[in-house]
Amino acid sequence: MSSAPKGDVAVLGPGDPLDDWDRFVDASPQGCIFCRSWWLEAVAPGQFEILVVRRGGQIAAGMPLAYHRKWGFRTIHMPQLTQTLGPLLAPPTSENYERRLSNEMDTLAALIAAIPRAAHTNILCHPSLTNWLPFYWAGYRQTTRYTYVIEGLGDPERVFASFAHSKRKNIKKAEKLVEVRADMPPRDFYDHHAASLRKQGDAINYSYELFERLHRATAERGAGKTWFAVDAAGRVHSAIFVVFDRKSAYYLLSTIDPEHRGSDSATLLVRDAIAFIAKHTDRFDFEGSMDRGVEGSFRKFGAVQKPYFHIYRNNLPLPLRLALAIREEVGRSFRRR
C-alpha cells in the first residue's frame, strides 16, 4: 500500500517511511504501543495503512487501520492481541475549549471521511478519546467497554498496599509453592497456553506464528517480557506476557494450568511484573475485561475502571447480515459442544 491522498488525508502504507508517525505516536495522548509501526507490522503484516492529517508540514492526527477478508468481504478490524487503535490527535495547543473542540471535530471528520468503505468496520479507541460524535454523524454506532488500570507505579509501596486482602493472601500462599522465573521461550509459552485451554475444553484463538512475531518484535525493542511460575517438580503453573513502553504496560496474555489454579501463582506473577514494569512506565493496564469473573479479579488489584469506545459499522445488506449471524451462532454452538 503506497502513499495516496484522500481529500485532506494522506495514506501511509507498510512500505513508506514511518519514523514521523512513530514520533507522533509518542506525542499524542492517544498514542500507545499498539499504534507503533513495528507493532502493526507484527500483528497485520502488509495488511495495514495509516490515515494521516498534516498541518504546517506536521502530523496533526492519524488513524491506523488493519484489513482482513472474512467470508470473501474486506473488513476493517482490530488485529489479534491489539487492544486499541482508533484516532490519534496531537496535544491541544489552545486553552480555549470551544476552539479545541472545533478543531477536534474538524480533524475527526476528515479522518472518518477517508476511511475506505468496508463490509464491516470495527475500531476500539484509546480511553483518552472522549468524543465519538463525528462518528455518530457519519453513521457509525458505539458501545462502551471497560479496562482496569493501575497508575502511579513509581510508588510501589502504595500500589501493593492497594491490593485487596485476598490478593495479598494469594501472594503469600503462592510464594510457598512456586518460584517465579522470567523470559519463558515463546514456543513454551504458546504450548502451555494451548494445553491449558484444551484441559478446559477450549481452543487457542491465535497462531504461534503471530505470537512469535510479536514476541520477537517486543524483545528486540525491550518492550515485552514473560514471567512464569514453576513448582519444585518443574511443573509450570502459570505464565504471563506483558508489553510496555514509556507510556504504559499492558497485561497482554496469561495462561493458567487448571490443574494448578489453586496455587494462586498468577497473582504472584502480576505482583512481580508490576515491580519490574515500574522501572519503565508509571501505568499498568489489565486490558479489560468485560468478563464478570475476570473483572472482579482485576478490580482487587486496586485498579481503576476506565471506559473506552468500541465504534463499528456494518455495510452488508440486511439479509446477508442475518445469514452470517446465524452461521456464526451455529459455529459457536458447535464449538461449545
C-alpha positions in Angstrom: 0.0 0.0 0.0 1.6 3.3 -1.1 1.0 6.8 0.0 -2.0 8.4 -1.6 -4.2 11.4 -0.8 -7.8 11.0 0.3 -9.1 14.6 0.4 -7.1 16.3 3.2 -5.8 13.0 4.4 -2.6 11.2 3.3 -2.4 7.4 3.4 0.8 5.7 4.7 1.4 2.1 4.0 3.9 -0.6 5.2 6.4 0.4 2.5 6.5 4.1 3.4 8.9 5.8 5.9 7.1 5.7 9.2 9.5 7.4 11.6 7.4 10.6 11.6 4.4 8.5 12.5 6.1 6.8 15.4 7.3 10.2 16.8 3.7 11.4 16.5 2.6 8.3 18.5 5.0 9.3 21.2 3.4 12.8 21.3 -0.3 12.0 21.0 -2.4 11.5 24.2 -3.9 8.5 22.3 -0.6 7.2 21.2 0.2 3.7 22.6 2.4 0.7 21.8 -0.4 -0.8 19.7 -0.2 2.1 17.2 3.5 1.9 16.5 4.5 0.9 13.0 6.5 -2.1 14.2 3.5 -3.4 16.2 1.2 -3.1 13.2 3.7 -4.9 11.0 3.9 -7.8 13.6 0.1 -8.2 14.0 -1.0 -7.3 10.5 2.0 -7.8 8.2 1.4 -5.9 4.9 -2.3 -5.5 5.8 -2.5 -2.1 7.4 -2.4 1.6 6.4 -2.3 4.8 8.4 -4.6 7.8 7.6 -2.7 11.0 8.4 -3.8 14.6 8.6 -0.9 17.1 8.3 -1.0 20.8 9.2 2.0 23.0 8.6 4.0 20.0 7.5 3.5 18.3 10.8 1.2 15.4 11.6 -1.9 16.7 13.4 -3.9 13.5 13.6 -3.9 9.9 12.3 -5.7 6.6 12.5 -4.2 3.1 11.8 -6.5 0.7 10.0 -5.9 -3.1 9.7 -7.6 -5.0 6.9 -8.9 -8.6 6.7 -11.0 -10.7 4.4 -13.9 -12.5 6.0 -16.4 -14.6 4.1 -15.0 -13.0 0.9 -15.6 -9.4 2.1 -13.0 -6.8 3.0 -13.3 -5.7 6.6 -11.5 -3.2 8.8 -10.9 -5.0 12.1 -8.9 -5.0 15.3 -5.8 -7.3 14.8 -5.5 -10.1 17.4 -3.6 -9.2 20.6 -4.2 -5.5 19.9 -6.3 -3.6 22.5 -6.8 -0.2 20.9 -6.2 1.7 17.7 -8.7 4.4 16.7 -7.9 8.1 16.1 -4.8 9.8 17.5 -4.8 13.5 18.0 -2.0 16.0 18.6 -1.8 17.5 22.0 -4.1 20.6 22.2 -2.4 23.9 21.5 -5.2 26.2 22.7 -6.6 26.8 26.1 -9.9 27.9 24.6 -12.3 24.9 25.0 -14.6 25.9 22.0 -11.5 26.3 19.8 -10.0 23.0 20.9 -13.3 21.1 20.4 -14.0 22.7 17.0 -10.5 21.7 15.8 -11.1 18.1 17.1 -14.5 17.9 15.3 -12.9 19.0 12.0 -9.9 16.7 12.4 -12.0 13.6 13.3 -14.5 14.4 10.4 -11.5 14.4 7.9 -10.2 11.1 9.2 -13.7 9.5 9.1 -14.3 10.7 5.6 -11.1 9.0 4.5 -11.9 5.5 6.0 -12.4 3.2 3.0 -15.7 1.5 2.6 -15.7 -2.0 4.0 -18.2 -4.7 4.7 -17.6 -4.2 8.4 -15.6 -1.7 10.3 -14.6 -2.4 13.9 -12.5 0.1 15.9 -11.5 0.1 19.6 -10.4 3.6 20.8 -7.9 4.7 23.4 -9.6 5.6 26.7 -8.4 9.2 26.4 -10.5 9.7 23.3 -13.8 11.0 24.8 -15.5 12.4 21.6 -17.2 10.0 19.2 -19.8 12.5 17.9 -18.3 12.8 14.4 -18.5 9.0 14.1 -22.2 9.2 15.1 -22.9 11.8 12.5 -21.2 9.6 9.9 -23.5 6.7 10.6 -21.3 4.6 13.0 -22.5 3.0 16.2 -20.8 2.8 19.5 -20.8 0.7 22.7 -18.7 1.4 25.8 -16.2 -1.1 27.0 -14.0 -1.0 30.2 -10.5 -1.7 31.1 -8.7 -1.6 34.5 -5.6 0.5 35.1 -3.1 1.0 37.9 -1.4 4.4 37.8 1.4 5.7 39.9 3.7 2.7 39.7 6.6 4.9 40.9 5.3 4.3 44.5 5.3 0.5 44.7 4.5 0.5 48.4 1.3 2.4 47.7 0.5 0.1 44.7 0.9 -3.1 46.6 -0.9 -1.7 49.7 -3.9 -1.1 47.5 -4.3 -4.8 46.6 -7.3 -6.4 48.2 -6.6 -8.6 51.3 -7.5 -11.7 49.3 -4.8 -10.8 46.7 -2.1 -10.3 49.3 -3.1 -13.6 50.8 -2.9 -15.3 47.4 0.7 -13.9 47.0 1.8 -15.3 50.4 0.4 -18.7 49.5 2.0 -18.8 46.1 5.4 -17.8 47.4 5.5 -21.0 49.4 4.5 -23.2 46.4 6.2 -21.8 43.3 9.3 -20.0 42.1 8.9 -17.1 39.6 11.2 -17.1 36.6 11.4 -14.7 33.7 11.9 -15.0 29.9 9.9 -18.1 29.0 10.7 -19.1 25.4 7.8 -18.2 23.1 7.2 -21.8 22.0 6.9 -23.0 25.6 4.6 -20.1 26.4 2.3 -20.8 23.5 2.3 -24.6 24.0 1.4 -24.1 27.7 -1.4 -21.7 26.8 -2.8 -24.2 24.2 -2.6 -27.1 26.6 -4.2 -25.2 29.4 -7.2 -24.2 27.2 -7.6 -27.8 25.9 -7.9 -29.0 29.5 -10.9 -26.6 29.8 -12.5 -27.7 26.5 -11.4 -24.6 24.7 -9.1 -23.9 21.8 -6.4 -21.2 21.5 -7.5 -18.5 19.1 -4.3 -17.0 17.9 -1.5 -18.7 15.9 2.1 -19.4 17.1 3.4 -17.5 14.1 1.6 -14.4 15.2 2.8 -14.8 18.8 6.3 -15.5 17.7 6.4 -12.3 15.5 5.1 -10.2 18.3 7.4 -11.8 20.9 10.4 -11.2 18.7 9.4 -7.6 17.9 8.9 -6.6 21.5 12.1 -8.5 22.6 14.2 -6.6 20.0 13.0 -3.3 21.5 13.0 -4.2 25.2 9.2 -3.8 25.1 7.9 -7.2 26.2 8.7 -9.8 28.8 7.3 -13.1 30.1 7.1 -14.4 33.6 6.2 -18.0 34.7 5.7 -19.9 37.9 7.3 -23.3 38.4 6.9 -25.7 41.3 9.6 -28.0 42.8 8.7 -30.7 40.4 9.3 -28.5 37.4 5.6 -28.1 36.5 4.6 -24.7 35.1 1.5 -23.4 37.0 1.0 -20.2 35.1 2.7 -17.6 32.8 2.1 -14.1 31.7 3.2 -11.9 28.8 3.4 -8.1 29.4 4.2 -5.5 26.8 5.2 -1.9 27.6 6.7 1.4 26.5 7.3 4.6 28.5 3.6 5.4 28.4 2.0 2.2 29.7 2.3 -1.5 30.2 -0.3 -4.0 29.1 -1.2 -7.4 30.6 -1.4 -8.9 27.1 -1.7 -12.7 27.8 -1.9 -15.1 30.7 -2.1 -18.8 30.8 -3.1 -20.8 33.9 -3.0 -24.6 34.1 -6.4 -25.5 35.5 -4.8 -28.4 37.5 -2.7 -25.9 39.4 -5.1 -23.0 39.7 -5.3 -23.4 43.4 -1.7 -22.3 43.9 -2.8 -18.7 43.0 0.5 -18.3 41.2 -0.9 -15.8 38.6 -1.4 -13.2 41.3 2.3 -13.6 42.3 3.3 -13.2 38.6 1.3 -9.9 38.4 3.0 -8.6 41.5 6.5 -9.3 40.2 5.7 -8.0 36.8 4.5 -4.7 38.2 7.6 -4.4 40.3 9.7 -4.8 37.2 7.5 -2.6 34.9 7.7 0.3 37.4 11.2 0.9 36.2 9.9 1.6 32.7 6.5 3.2 33.0 4.0 4.6 35.5 0.9 2.8 34.3 -0.2 -0.8 34.1 -3.3 -1.7 32.0 -5.0 -5.0 32.6 -6.6 -4.9 29.1 -10.2 -5.4 30.2 -12.0 -7.5 30.8 -15.7 -7.4 30.2 -16.0 -10.9 31.6 -17.6 -10.8 35.1 -15.1 -13.1 36.8 -12.0 -11.6 35.3 -13.2 -8.0 36.0 -13.6 -8.8 39.7 -10.1 -10.2 39.9 -8.6 -7.1 38.2 -10.5 -4.8 40.4 -9.0 -6.4 43.5 -5.5 -5.3 42.4 -6.6 -1.8 43.2 -7.0 -0.9 39.5 -9.3 1.9 38.4 -12.1 1.3 35.9 -11.5 3.2 32.6 -14.2 3.4 29.8 -13.3 3.3 26.1 -15.3 3.3 22.9 -16.0 0.4 20.6 -17.0 2.0 17.3 -18.4 -0.1 14.5 -20.4 0.0 11.3 -21.9 -2.9 9.2 -22.4 -2.2 5.5 -23.6 -5.6 4.5 -27.2 -5.9 3.2 -29.6 -7.0 6.0 -30.4 -10.5 4.6 -26.7 -11.3 4.4 -26.0 -9.9 7.9 -28.7 -12.2 9.3 -27.4 -15.2 7.4 -23.8 -14.6 8.7 -25.1 -14.0 12.2 -26.8 -17.4 12.1 -23.7 -19.0 10.7 -21.6 -17.6 13.5 -24.0 -18.7 16.2 -24.2 -22.2 14.8 -20.4 -22.3 14.8 -20.2 -21.1 18.4 -22.8 -23.7 19.4 -20.7 -26.4 17.7 -17.5 -25.3 19.4 -19.2 -25.3 22.8 -20.4 -28.8 22.3 
